[in-house]
Amino acid sequence: FQYLKRFDRGCDLDVFWYQAHSVEGSPAECLQLLLLHCGIVDPSWAELRNFTWFLNIQLRDCEASVFCNPAFVQDTLKGF
């Protein structure tokens, strides 16, 4: 949700890191963003769960990758 919210606002995601203990927005806002970005017109709960599961894995791996660390790559791979 934190990434999707910032993505919609046009924020630079290269310098953002997920914060597990930070509560942002309401459950309704979270559901609205998930429905907007999942890519299915009328998704089931299982499809939303699979979307969030896959997105979380991809974002976790991205944060762990040295190639996505702006301090390491500087402006060489901006937006990667």
PDB file with SEQRES, HELIX, SHEET and CRYST1 records, atoms N, CA, C and O in Angstrom:
SEQRES   1 A   80  PHE GLN TYR LEU LYS ARG PHE ASP ARG GLY CYS ASP LEU          
SEQRES   2 A   80  ASP VAL PHE TRP TYR GLN ALA HIS SER VAL GLU GLY SER          
SEQRES   3 A   80  PRO ALA GLU CYS LEU GLN LEU LEU LEU LEU HIS CYS GLY          
SEQRES   4 A   80  ILE VAL ASP PRO SER TRP ALA GLU LEU ARG ASN PHE THR          
SEQRES   5 A   80  TRP PHE LEU ASN ILE GLN LEU ARG ASP CYS GLU ALA SER          
SEQRES   6 A   80  VAL PHE CYS ASN PRO ALA PHE VAL GLN ASP THR LEU LYS          
SEQRES   7 A   80  GLY PHE                                                      
HELIX    1 AA1 GLN A    2  ARG A    9  1                                   8    
HELIX    2 AA2 LEU A   13  VAL A   15  5                                   3    
HELIX    3 AA3 PRO A   27  HIS A   37  1                                  11    
HELIX    4 AA4 TRP A   45  ALA A   64  1                                  20    
HELIX    5 AA5 VAL A   66  CYS A   68  5                                   3    
HELIX    6 AA6 PRO A   70  VAL A   73  1                                   4    
CRYST1    1.000    1.000    1.000  90.00  90.00  90.00 P 1           1          
ATOM      1  N   PHE A   1       0.825  -1.199   0.000  1.00  0.00           N  
ATOM      2  CA  PHE A   1       0.000   0.000   0.000  1.00  0.00           C  
ATOM      3  C   PHE A   1       0.864   1.256   0.000  1.00  0.00           C  
ATOM      4  O   PHE A   1       0.574   2.223  -0.705  1.00  0.00           O  
ATOM      5  N   GLN A   2       1.940   1.230   0.808  1.00  0.00           N  
ATOM      6  CA  GLN A   2       2.803   2.407   0.883  1.00  0.00           C  
ATOM      7  C   GLN A   2       3.423   2.735  -0.474  1.00  0.00           C  
ATOM      8  O   GLN A   2       3.520   3.904  -0.849  1.00  0.00           O  
ATOM      9  N   TYR A   3       3.837   1.713  -1.204  1.00  0.00           N  
ATOM     10  CA  TYR A   3       4.404   1.931  -2.528  1.00  0.00           C  
ATOM     11  C   TYR A   3       3.342   2.420  -3.509  1.00  0.00           C  
ATOM     12  O   TYR A   3       3.573   3.385  -4.239  1.00  0.00           O  
ATOM     13  N   LEU A   4       2.192   1.771  -3.534  1.00  0.00           N  
ATOM     14  CA  LEU A   4       1.134   2.152  -4.467  1.00  0.00           C  
ATOM     15  C   LEU A   4       0.666   3.581  -4.222  1.00  0.00           C  
ATOM     16  O   LEU A   4       0.405   4.329  -5.164  1.00  0.00           O  
ATOM     17  N   LYS A   5       0.564   3.949  -2.967  1.00  0.00           N  
ATOM     18  CA  LYS A   5       0.129   5.304  -2.613  1.00  0.00           C  
ATOM     19  C   LYS A   5       1.108   6.340  -3.151  1.00  0.00           C  
ATOM     20  O   LYS A   5       0.707   7.358  -3.714  1.00  0.00           O  
ATOM     21  N   ARG A   6       2.395   6.068  -2.970  1.00  0.00           N  
ATOM     22  CA  ARG A   6       3.410   7.009  -3.451  1.00  0.00           C  
ATOM     23  C   ARG A   6       3.504   6.990  -4.974  1.00  0.00           C  
ATOM     24  O   ARG A   6       3.741   8.028  -5.593  1.00  0.00           O  
ATOM     25  N   PHE A   7       3.323   5.830  -5.576  1.00  0.00           N  
ATOM     26  CA  PHE A   7       3.327   5.717  -7.030  1.00  0.00           C  
ATOM     27  C   PHE A   7       2.225   6.586  -7.632  1.00  0.00           C  
ATOM     28  O   PHE A   7       2.459   7.291  -8.614  1.00  0.00           O  
ATOM     29  N   ASP A   8       1.026   6.540  -7.052  1.00  0.00           N  
ATOM     30  CA  ASP A   8      -0.092   7.348  -7.550  1.00  0.00           C  
ATOM     31  C   ASP A   8       0.177   8.844  -7.426  1.00  0.00           C  
ATOM     32  O   ASP A   8      -0.301   9.633  -8.240  1.00  0.00           O  
ATOM     33  N   ARG A   9       0.936   9.229  -6.415  1.00  0.00           N  
ATOM     34  CA  ARG A   9       1.254  10.642  -6.211  1.00  0.00           C  
ATOM     35  C   ARG A   9       2.440  11.104  -7.059  1.00  0.00           C  
ATOM     36  O   ARG A   9       2.759  12.292  -7.088  1.00  0.00           O  
ATOM     37  N   GLY A  10       3.095  10.157  -7.752  1.00  0.00           N  
ATOM     38  CA  GLY A  10       4.242  10.506  -8.582  1.00  0.00           C  
ATOM     39  C   GLY A  10       5.527  10.689  -7.804  1.00  0.00           C  
ATOM     40  O   GLY A  10       6.452  11.347  -8.281  1.00  0.00           O  
ATOM     41  N   CYS A  11       5.598  10.119  -6.618  1.00  0.00           N  
ATOM     42  CA  CYS A  11       6.807  10.242  -5.792  1.00  0.00           C  
ATOM     43  C   CYS A  11       7.941   9.396  -6.374  1.00  0.00           C  
ATOM     44  O   CYS A  11       7.702   8.446  -7.119  1.00  0.00           O  
ATOM     45  N   ASP A  12       9.166   9.752  -6.026  1.00  0.00           N  
ATOM     46  CA  ASP A  12      10.339   8.995  -6.441  1.00  0.00           C  
ATOM     47  C   ASP A  12      10.441   7.749  -5.561  1.00  0.00           C  
ATOM     48  O   ASP A  12      10.765   7.847  -4.378  1.00  0.00           O  
ATOM     49  N   LEU A  13      10.168   6.590  -6.132  1.00  0.00           N  
ATOM     50  CA  LEU A  13      10.192   5.340  -5.372  1.00  0.00           C  
ATOM     51  C   LEU A  13      11.606   4.800  -5.186  1.00  0.00           C  
ATOM     52  O   LEU A  13      11.811   3.874  -4.401  1.00  0.00           O  
ATOM     53  N   ASP A  14      12.580   5.363  -5.893  1.00  0.00           N  
ATOM     54  CA  ASP A  14      13.966   4.904  -5.755  1.00  0.00           C  
ATOM     55  C   ASP A  14      14.503   5.137  -4.351  1.00  0.00           C  
ATOM     56  O   ASP A  14      15.364   4.391  -3.886  1.00  0.00           O  
ATOM     57  N   VAL A  15      14.009   6.152  -3.681  1.00  0.00           N  
ATOM     58  CA  VAL A  15      14.537   6.488  -2.359  1.00  0.00           C  
ATOM     59  C   VAL A  15      13.584   6.084  -1.227  1.00  0.00           C  
ATOM     60  O   VAL A  15      13.853   6.381  -0.062  1.00  0.00           O  
ATOM     61  N   PHE A  16      12.479   5.413  -1.556  1.00  0.00           N  
ATOM     62  CA  PHE A  16      11.514   5.003  -0.530  1.00  0.00           C  
ATOM     63  C   PHE A  16      11.787   3.571  -0.095  1.00  0.00           C  
ATOM     64  O   PHE A  16      12.073   2.704  -0.920  1.00  0.00           O  
ATOM     65  N   TRP A  17      11.695   3.333   1.211  1.00  0.00           N  
ATOM     66  CA  TRP A  17      11.811   1.989   1.771  1.00  0.00           C  
ATOM     67  C   TRP A  17      10.587   1.719   2.628  1.00  0.00           C  
ATOM     68  O   TRP A  17      10.156   2.573   3.403  1.00  0.00           O  
ATOM     69  N   TYR A  18      10.039   0.534   2.481  1.00  0.00           N  
ATOM     70  CA  TYR A  18       8.861   0.113   3.241  1.00  0.00           C  
ATOM     71  C   TYR A  18       9.120   0.205   4.738  1.00  0.00           C  
ATOM     72  O   TYR A  18      10.195  -0.158   5.217  1.00  0.00           O  
ATOM     73  N   GLN A  19       8.126   0.692   5.470  1.00  0.00           N  
ATOM     74  CA  GLN A  19       8.227   0.804   6.921  1.00  0.00           C  
ATOM     75  C   GLN A  19       7.098  -0.011   7.544  1.00  0.00           C  
ATOM     76  O   GLN A  19       5.932   0.380   7.491  1.00  0.00           O  
ATOM     77  N   ALA A  20       7.459  -1.140   8.130  1.00  0.00           N  
ATOM     78  CA  ALA A  20       6.480  -2.098   8.632  1.00  0.00           C  
ATOM     79  C   ALA A  20       5.620  -1.527   9.759  1.00  0.00           C  
ATOM     80  O   ALA A  20       4.449  -1.887   9.874  1.00  0.00           O  
ATOM     81  N   HIS A  21       6.158  -0.673  10.567  1.00  0.00           N  
ATOM     82  CA  HIS A  21       5.415  -0.189  11.730  1.00  0.00           C  
ATOM     83  C   HIS A  21       4.715   1.144  11.477  1.00  0.00           C  
ATOM     84  O   HIS A  21       4.164   1.752  12.395  1.00  0.00           O  
ATOM     85  N   SER A  22       4.743   1.582  10.245  1.00  0.00           N  
ATOM     86  CA  SER A  22       4.110   2.841   9.889  1.00  0.00           C  
ATOM     87  C   SER A  22       2.702   2.574   9.350  1.00  0.00           C  
ATOM     88  O   SER A  22       2.536   1.858   8.362  1.00  0.00           O  
ATOM     89  N   VAL A  23       1.698   3.150   9.997  1.00  0.00           N  
ATOM     90  CA  VAL A  23       0.318   2.982   9.557  1.00  0.00           C  
ATOM     91  C   VAL A  23      -0.070   4.189   8.721  1.00  0.00           C  
ATOM     92  O   VAL A  23       0.020   5.330   9.175  1.00  0.00           O  
ATOM     93  N   GLU A  24      -0.503   3.923   7.494  1.00  0.00           N  
ATOM     94  CA  GLU A  24      -0.890   5.006   6.593  1.00  0.00           C  
ATOM     95  C   GLU A  24      -2.264   4.705   6.023  1.00  0.00           C  
ATOM     96  O   GLU A  24      -2.580   3.555   5.717  1.00  0.00           O  
ATOM     97  N   GLY A  25      -3.069   5.728   5.883  1.00  0.00           N  
ATOM     98  CA  GLY A  25      -4.357   5.590   5.233  1.00  0.00           C  
ATOM     99  C   GLY A  25      -5.343   4.721   5.993  1.00  0.00           C  
ATOM    100  O   GLY A  25      -5.078   4.255   7.101  1.00  0.00           O  
ATOM    101  N   SER A  26      -6.480   4.521   5.362  1.00  0.00           N  
ATOM    102  CA  SER A  26      -7.550   3.716   5.956  1.00  0.00           C  
ATOM    103  C   SER A  26      -7.663   2.392   5.202  1.00  0.00           C  
ATOM    104  O   SER A  26      -7.146   2.265   4.092  1.00  0.00           O  
ATOM    105  N   PRO A  27      -8.334   1.409   5.798  1.00  0.00           N  
ATOM    106  CA  PRO A  27      -8.567   0.150   5.077  1.00  0.00           C  
ATOM    107  C   PRO A  27      -9.307   0.374   3.750  1.00  0.00           C  
ATOM    108  O   PRO A  27      -9.033  -0.317   2.769  1.00  0.00           O  
ATOM    109  N   ALA A  28     -10.233   1.325   3.716  1.00  0.00           N  
ATOM    110  CA  ALA A  28     -10.974   1.604   2.485  1.00  0.00           C  
ATOM    111  C   ALA A  28     -10.045   2.156   1.403  1.00  0.00           C  
ATOM    112  O   ALA A  28     -10.163   1.784   0.235  1.00  0.00           O  
ATOM    113  N   GLU A  29      -9.119   3.045   1.788  1.00  0.00           N  
ATOM    114  CA  GLU A  29      -8.167   3.604   0.823  1.00  0.00           C  
ATOM    115  C   GLU A  29      -7.235   2.510   0.297  1.00  0.00           C  
ATOM    116  O   GLU A  29      -6.907   2.486  -0.889  1.00  0.00           O  
ATOM    117  N   CYS A  30      -6.816   1.616   1.176  1.00  0.00           N  
ATOM    118  CA  CYS A  30      -5.957   0.505   0.778  1.00  0.00           C  
ATOM    119  C   CYS A  30      -6.676  -0.387  -0.237  1.00  0.00           C  
ATOM    120  O   CYS A  30      -6.114  -0.729  -1.277  1.00  0.00           O  
ATOM    121  N   LEU A  31      -7.904  -0.755   0.068  1.00  0.00           N  
ATOM    122  CA  LEU A  31      -8.676  -1.608  -0.835  1.00  0.00           C  
ATOM    123  C   LEU A  31      -8.895  -0.919  -2.183  1.00  0.00           C  
ATOM    124  O   LEU A  31      -8.818  -1.563  -3.229  1.00  0.00           O  
ATOM    125  N   GLN A  32      -9.162   0.369  -2.160  1.00  0.00           N  
ATOM    126  CA  GLN A  32      -9.368   1.124  -3.392  1.00  0.00           C  
ATOM    127  C   GLN A  32      -8.114   1.096  -4.270  1.00  0.00           C  
ATOM    128  O   GLN A  32      -8.212   0.897  -5.481  1.00  0.00           O  
ATOM    129  N   LEU A  33      -6.940   1.294  -3.669  1.00  0.00           N  
ATOM    130  CA  LEU A  33      -5.699   1.270  -4.442  1.00  0.00           C  
ATOM    131  C   LEU A  33      -5.410  -0.128  -4.986  1.00  0.00           C  
ATOM    132  O   LEU A  33      -4.951  -0.271  -6.120  1.00  0.00           O  
ATOM    133  N   LEU A  34      -5.676  -1.157  -4.184  1.00  0.00           N  
ATOM    134  CA  LEU A  34      -5.468  -2.528  -4.654  1.00  0.00           C  
ATOM    135  C   LEU A  34      -6.372  -2.836  -5.843  1.00  0.00           C  
ATOM    136  O   LEU A  34      -5.934  -3.432  -6.827  1.00  0.00           O  
ATOM    137  N   LEU A  35      -7.629  -2.428  -5.748  1.00  0.00           N  
ATOM    138  CA  LEU A  35      -8.565  -2.660  -6.848  1.00  0.00           C  
ATOM    139  C   LEU A  35      -8.146  -1.888  -8.103  1.00  0.00           C  
ATOM    140  O   LEU A  35      -8.313  -2.379  -9.220  1.00  0.00           O  
ATOM    141  N   LEU A  36      -7.614  -0.707  -7.921  1.00  0.00           N  
ATOM    142  CA  LEU A  36      -7.191   0.122  -9.034  1.00  0.00           C  
ATOM    143  C   LEU A  36      -5.989  -0.476  -9.769  1.00  0.00           C  
ATOM    144  O   LEU A  36      -5.898  -0.388 -10.994  1.00  0.00           O  
ATOM    145  N   HIS A  37      -5.071  -1.082  -9.019  1.00  0.00           N  
ATOM    146  CA  HIS A  37      -3.806  -1.525  -9.600  1.00  0.00           C  
ATOM    147  C   HIS A  37      -3.703  -3.020  -9.878  1.00  0.00           C  
ATOM    148  O   HIS A  37      -2.712  -3.457 -10.464  1.00  0.00           O  
ATOM    149  N   CYS A  38      -4.678  -3.811  -9.484  1.00  0.00           N  
ATOM    150  CA  CYS A  38      -4.523  -5.265  -9.636  1.00  0.00           C  
ATOM    151  C   CYS A  38      -4.663  -5.734 -11.081  1.00  0.00           C  
ATOM    152  O   CYS A  38      -4.222  -6.837 -11.404  1.00  0.00           O  
ATOM    153  N   GLY A  39      -5.255  -4.940 -11.950  1.00  0.00           N  
ATOM    154  CA  GLY A  39      -5.332  -5.298 -13.351  1.00  0.00           C  
ATOM    155  C   GLY A  39      -6.531  -6.150 -13.740  1.00  0.00           C  
ATOM    156  O   GLY A  39      -6.638  -6.567 -14.893  1.00  0.00           O  
ATOM    157  N   ILE A  40      -7.427  -6.416 -12.810  1.00  0.00           N  
ATOM    158  CA  ILE A  40      -8.630  -7.204 -13.076  1.00  0.00           C  
ATOM    159  C   ILE A  40      -9.828  -6.317 -12.762  1.00  0.00           C  
ATOM    160  O   ILE A  40      -9.852  -5.647 -11.729  1.00  0.00           O  
ATOM    161  N   VAL A  41     -10.823  -6.310 -13.649  1.00  0.00           N  
ATOM    162  CA  VAL A  41     -11.964  -5.409 -13.501  1.00  0.00           C  
ATOM    163  C   VAL A  41     -12.752  -5.684 -12.228  1.00  0.00           C  
ATOM    164  O   VAL A  41     -13.049  -4.755 -11.476  1.00  0.00           O  
ATOM    165  N   ASP A  42     -13.091  -6.924 -11.978  1.00  0.00           N  
ATOM    166  CA  ASP A  42     -13.881  -7.282 -10.796  1.00  0.00           C  
ATOM    167  C   ASP A  42     -13.223  -8.479 -10.102  1.00  0.00           C  
ATOM    168  O   ASP A  42     -13.718  -9.601 -10.207  1.00  0.00           O  
ATOM    169  N   PRO A  43     -12.109  -8.247  -9.393  1.00  0.00           N  
ATOM    170  CA  PRO A  43     -11.348  -9.360  -8.834  1.00  0.00           C  
ATOM    171  C   PRO A  43     -12.033 -10.014  -7.631  1.00  0.00           C  
ATOM    172  O   PRO A  43     -12.776  -9.376  -6.885  1.00  0.00           O  
ATOM    173  N   SER A  44     -11.760 -11.287  -7.477  1.00  0.00           N  
ATOM    174  CA  SER A  44     -12.212 -11.997  -6.283  1.00  0.00           C  
ATOM    175  C   SER A  44     -11.217 -11.703  -5.161  1.00  0.00           C  
ATOM    176  O   SER A  44     -10.157 -11.123  -5.399  1.00  0.00           O  
ATOM    177  N   TRP A  45     -11.564 -12.107  -3.938  1.00  0.00           N  
ATOM    178  CA  TRP A  45     -10.642 -11.915  -2.816  1.00  0.00           C  
ATOM    179  C   TRP A  45      -9.359 -12.704  -3.045  1.00  0.00           C  
ATOM    180  O   TRP A  45      -8.273 -12.249  -2.686  1.00  0.00           O  
ATOM    181  N   ALA A  46      -9.485 -13.887  -3.643  1.00  0.00           N  
ATOM    182  CA  ALA A  46      -8.299 -14.706  -3.930  1.00  0.00           C  
ATOM    183  C   ALA A  46      -7.385 -14.004  -4.925  1.00  0.00           C  
ATOM    184  O   ALA A  46      -6.164 -14.045  -4.775  1.00  0.00           O  
ATOM    185  N   GLU A  47      -7.955 -13.364  -5.935  1.00  0.00           N  
ATOM    186  CA  GLU A  47      -7.145 -12.645  -6.919  1.00  0.00           C  
ATOM    187  C   GLU A  47      -6.454 -11.437  -6.287  1.00  0.00           C  
ATOM    188  O   GLU A  47      -5.302 -11.146  -6.609  1.00  0.00           O  
ATOM    189  N   LEU A  48      -7.140 -10.741  -5.401  1.00  0.00           N  
ATOM    190  CA  LEU A  48      -6.507  -9.622  -4.684  1.00  0.00           C  
ATOM    191  C   LEU A  48      -5.391 -10.113  -3.779  1.00  0.00           C  
ATOM    192  O   LEU A  48      -4.341  -9.480  -3.670  1.00  0.00           O  
ATOM    193  N   ARG A  49      -5.627 -11.245  -3.133  1.00  0.00           N  
ATOM    194  CA  ARG A  49      -4.603 -11.827  -2.259  1.00  0.00           C  
ATOM    195  C   ARG A  49      -3.376 -12.213  -3.074  1.00  0.00           C  
ATOM    196  O   ARG A  49      -2.250 -11.928  -2.666  1.00  0.00           O  
ATOM    197  N   ASN A  50      -3.579 -12.857  -4.220  1.00  0.00           N  
ATOM    198  CA  ASN A  50      -2.455 -13.251  -5.071  1.00  0.00           C  
ATOM    199  C   ASN A  50      -1.704 -12.031  -5.594  1.00  0.00           C  
ATOM    200  O   ASN A  50      -0.475 -12.042  -5.666  1.00  0.00           O  
ATOM    201  N   PHE A  51      -2.431 -10.985  -5.956  1.00  0.00           N  
ATOM    202  CA  PHE A  51      -1.800  -9.753  -6.415  1.00  0.00           C  
ATOM    203  C   PHE A  51      -0.931  -9.152  -5.319  1.00  0.00           C  
ATOM    204  O   PHE A  51       0.219  -8.794  -5.574  1.00  0.00           O  
ATOM    205  N   THR A  52      -1.459  -9.035  -4.109  1.00  0.00           N  
ATOM    206  CA  THR A  52      -0.687  -8.430  -3.013  1.00  0.00           C  
ATOM    207  C   THR A  52       0.488  -9.316  -2.618  1.00  0.00           C  
ATOM    208  O   THR A  52       1.562  -8.808  -2.293  1.00  0.00           O  
ATOM    209  N   TRP A  53       0.298 -10.629  -2.643  1.00  0.00           N  
ATOM    210  CA  TRP A  53       1.381 -11.554  -2.306  1.00  0.00           C  
ATOM    211  C   TRP A  53       2.527 -11.395  -3.293  1.00  0.00           C  
ATOM    212  O   TRP A  53       3.683 -11.263  -2.892  1.00  0.00           O  
ATOM    213  N   PHE A  54       2.204 -11.407  -4.604  1.00  0.00           N  
ATOM    214  CA  PHE A  54       3.229 -11.270  -5.630  1.00  0.00           C  
ATOM    215  C   PHE A  54       3.905  -9.897  -5.549  1.00  0.00           C  
ATOM    216  O   PHE A  54       5.130  -9.812  -5.632  1.00  0.00           O  
ATOM    217  N   LEU A  55       3.135  -8.837  -5.389  1.00  0.00           N  
ATOM    218  CA  LEU A  55       3.701  -7.492  -5.287  1.00  0.00           C  
ATOM    219  C   LEU A  55       4.633  -7.388  -4.084  1.00  0.00           C  
ATOM    220  O   LEU A  55       5.715  -6.811  -4.193  1.00  0.00           O  
ATOM    221  N   ASN A  56       4.231  -7.934  -2.947  1.00  0.00           N  
ATOM    222  CA  ASN A  56       5.081  -7.884  -1.753  1.00  0.00           C  
ATOM    223  C   ASN A  56       6.403  -8.608  -1.964  1.00  0.00           C  
ATOM    224  O   ASN A  56       7.448  -8.122  -1.531  1.00  0.00           O  
ATOM    225  N   ILE A  57       6.371  -9.766  -2.626  1.00  0.00           N  
ATOM    226  CA  ILE A  57       7.612 -10.504  -2.895  1.00  0.00           C  
ATOM    227  C   ILE A  57       8.521  -9.694  -3.814  1.00  0.00           C  
ATOM    228  O   ILE A  57       9.725  -9.597  -3.578  1.00  0.00           O  
ATOM    229  N   GLN A  58       7.939  -9.114  -4.864  1.00  0.00           N  
ATOM    230  CA  GLN A  58       8.744  -8.330  -5.802  1.00  0.00           C  
ATOM    231  C   GLN A  58       9.360  -7.104  -5.129  1.00  0.00           C  
ATOM    232  O   GLN A  58      10.527  -6.791  -5.362  1.00  0.00           O  
ATOM    233  N   LEU A  59       8.590  -6.416  -4.306  1.00  0.00           N  
ATOM    234  CA  LEU A  59       9.102  -5.224  -3.635  1.00  0.00           C  
ATOM    235  C   LEU A  59      10.140  -5.576  -2.579  1.00  0.00           C  
ATOM    236  O   LEU A  59      11.119  -4.849  -2.410  1.00  0.00           O  
ATOM    237  N   ARG A  60       9.940  -6.687  -1.862  1.00  0.00           N  
ATOM    238  CA  ARG A  60      10.926  -7.133  -0.874  1.00  0.00           C  
ATOM    239  C   ARG A  60      12.252  -7.464  -1.563  1.00  0.00           C  
ATOM    240  O   ARG A  60      13.320  -7.078  -1.088  1.00  0.00           O  
ATOM    241  N   ASP A  61      12.172  -8.182  -2.687  1.00  0.00           N  
ATOM    242  CA  ASP A  61      13.385  -8.526  -3.425  1.00  0.00           C  
ATOM    243  C   ASP A  61      14.057  -7.281  -3.996  1.00  0.00           C  
ATOM    244  O   ASP A  61      15.284  -7.195  -4.024  1.00  0.00           O  
ATOM    245  N   CYS A  62      13.273  -6.334  -4.444  1.00  0.00           N  
ATOM    246  CA  CYS A  62      13.815  -5.083  -4.970  1.00  0.00           C  
ATOM    247  C   CYS A  62      14.568  -4.325  -3.874  1.00  0.00           C  
ATOM    248  O   CYS A  62      15.669  -3.826  -4.108  1.00  0.00           O  
ATOM    249  N   GLU A  63      13.985  -4.239  -2.699  1.00  0.00           N  
ATOM    250  CA  GLU A  63      14.647  -3.528  -1.599  1.00  0.00           C  
ATOM    251  C   GLU A  63      15.936  -4.226  -1.172  1.00  0.00           C  
ATOM    252  O   GLU A  63      16.870  -3.574  -0.705  1.00  0.00           O  
ATOM    253  N   ALA A  64      15.991  -5.555  -1.329  1.00  0.00           N  
ATOM    254  CA  ALA A  64      17.177  -6.314  -0.931  1.00  0.00           C  
ATOM    255  C   ALA A  64      18.271  -6.288  -1.993  1.00  0.00           C  
ATOM    256  O   ALA A  64      19.418  -6.624  -1.697  1.00  0.00           O  
ATOM    257  N   SER A  65      17.946  -5.901  -3.205  1.00  0.00           N  
ATOM    258  CA  SER A  65      18.903  -5.916  -4.309  1.00  0.00           C  
ATOM    259  C   SER A  65      19.829  -4.709  -4.251  1.00  0.00           C  
ATOM    260  O   SER A  65      19.381  -3.576  -4.076  1.00  0.00           O  
ATOM    261  N   VAL A  66      21.107  -4.962  -4.398  1.00  0.00           N  
ATOM    262  CA  VAL A  66      22.082  -3.878  -4.419  1.00  0.00           C  
ATOM    263  C   VAL A  66      21.887  -3.009  -5.659  1.00  0.00           C  
ATOM    264  O   VAL A  66      22.226  -1.826  -5.641  1.00  0.00           O  
ATOM    265  N   PHE A  67      21.346  -3.579  -6.730  1.00  0.00           N  
ATOM    266  CA  PHE A  67      21.131  -2.817  -7.953  1.00  0.00           C  
ATOM    267  C   PHE A  67      19.986  -1.809  -7.832  1.00  0.00           C  
ATOM    268  O   PHE A  67      19.849  -0.929  -8.682  1.00  0.00           O  
ATOM    269  N   CYS A  68      19.173  -1.927  -6.797  1.00  0.00           N  
ATOM    270  CA  CYS A  68      18.083  -0.981  -6.566  1.00  0.00           C  
ATOM    271  C   CYS A  68      18.395  -0.019  -5.430  1.00  0.00           C  
ATOM    272  O   CYS A  68      17.536   0.764  -5.024  1.00  0.00           O  
ATOM    273  N   ASN A  69      19.602  -0.072  -4.923  1.00  0.00           N  
ATOM    274  CA  ASN A  69      20.027   0.807  -3.841  1.00  0.00           C  
ATOM    275  C   ASN A  69      20.612   2.079  -4.452  1.00  0.00           C  
ATOM    276  O   ASN A  69      21.688   2.041  -5.049  1.00  0.00           O  
ATOM    277  N   PRO A  70      19.905   3.216  -4.305  1.00  0.00           N  
ATOM    278  CA  PRO A  70      20.389   4.454  -4.936  1.00  0.00           C  
ATOM    279  C   PRO A  70      21.755   4.898  -4.424  1.00  0.00           C  
ATOM    280  O   PRO A  70      22.477   5.589  -5.143  1.00  0.00           O  
ATOM    281  N   ALA A  71      22.127   4.524  -3.212  1.00  0.00           N  
ATOM    282  CA  ALA A  71      23.443   4.892  -2.694  1.00  0.00           C  
ATOM    283  C   ALA A  71      24.547   4.136  -3.429  1.00  0.00           C  
ATOM    284  O   ALA A  71      25.663   4.638  -3.562  1.00  0.00           O  
ATOM    285  N   PHE A  72      24.240   2.937  -3.903  1.00  0.00           N  
ATOM    286  CA  PHE A  72      25.232   2.117  -4.601  1.00  0.00           C  
ATOM    287  C   PHE A  72      25.326   2.469  -6.080  1.00  0.00           C  
ATOM    288  O   PHE A  72      26.424   2.677  -6.596  1.00  0.00           O  
ATOM    289  N   VAL A  73      24.196   2.536  -6.762  1.00  0.00           N  
ATOM    290  CA  VAL A  73      24.204   2.751  -8.217  1.00  0.00           C  
ATOM    291  C   VAL A  73      24.171   4.222  -8.604  1.00  0.00           C  
ATOM    292  O   VAL A  73      24.383   4.570  -9.766  1.00  0.00           O  
ATOM    293  N   GLN A  74      23.907   5.077  -7.636  1.00  0.00           N  
ATOM    294  CA  GLN A  74      23.787   6.518  -7.841  1.00  0.00           C  
ATOM    295  C   GLN A  74      22.793   6.795  -8.955  1.00  0.00           C  
ATOM    296  O   GLN A  74      21.650   6.351  -8.849  1.00  0.00           O  
ATOM    297  N   ASP A  75      23.154   7.496 -10.007  1.00  0.00           N  
ATOM    298  CA  ASP A  75      22.178   7.805 -11.061  1.00  0.00           C  
ATOM    299  C   ASP A  75      22.338   6.893 -12.284  1.00  0.00           C  
ATOM    300  O   ASP A  75      21.710   7.137 -13.315  1.00  0.00           O  
ATOM    301  N   THR A  76      23.163   5.855 -12.187  1.00  0.00           N  
ATOM    302  CA  THR A  76      23.414   4.966 -13.319  1.00  0.00           C  
ATOM    303  C   THR A  76      22.159   4.202 -13.724  1.00  0.00           C  
ATOM    304  O   THR A  76      21.867   4.083 -14.914  1.00  0.00           O  
ATOM    305  N   LEU A  77      21.411   3.681 -12.747  1.00  0.00           N  
ATOM    306  CA  LEU A  77      20.216   2.877 -13.020  1.00  0.00           C  
ATOM    307  C   LEU A  77      18.976   3.552 -12.463  1.00  0.00           C  
ATOM    308  O   LEU A  77      18.108   2.863 -11.927  1.00  0.00           O  
ATOM    309  N   LYS A  78      18.855   4.840 -12.561  1.00  0.00           N  
ATOM    310  CA  LYS A  78      17.722   5.575 -12.000  1.00  0.00           C  
ATOM    311  C   LYS A  78      16.396   5.017 -12.542  1.00  0.00           C  
ATOM    312  O   LYS A  78      16.210   4.893 -13.753  1.00  0.00           O  
ATOM    313  N   GLY A  79      15.487   4.686 -11.626  1.00  0.00           N  
ATOM    314  CA  GLY A  79      14.182   4.146 -12.005  1.00  0.00           C  
ATOM    315  C   GLY A  79      14.172   2.651 -12.259  1.00  0.00           C  
ATOM    316  O   GLY A  79      13.125   2.083 -12.572  1.00  0.00           O  
ATOM    317  N   PHE A  80      15.315   2.010 -12.131  1.00  0.00           N  
ATOM    318  CA  PHE A  80      15.389   0.584 -12.388  1.00  0.00           C  
ATOM    319  C   PHE A  80      14.472  -0.172 -11.466  1.00  0.00           C  
ATOM    320  O   PHE A  80      14.399  -1.399 -11.536  1.00  0.00           O  
TER     321      PHE A  80                                                      
END                                                                             
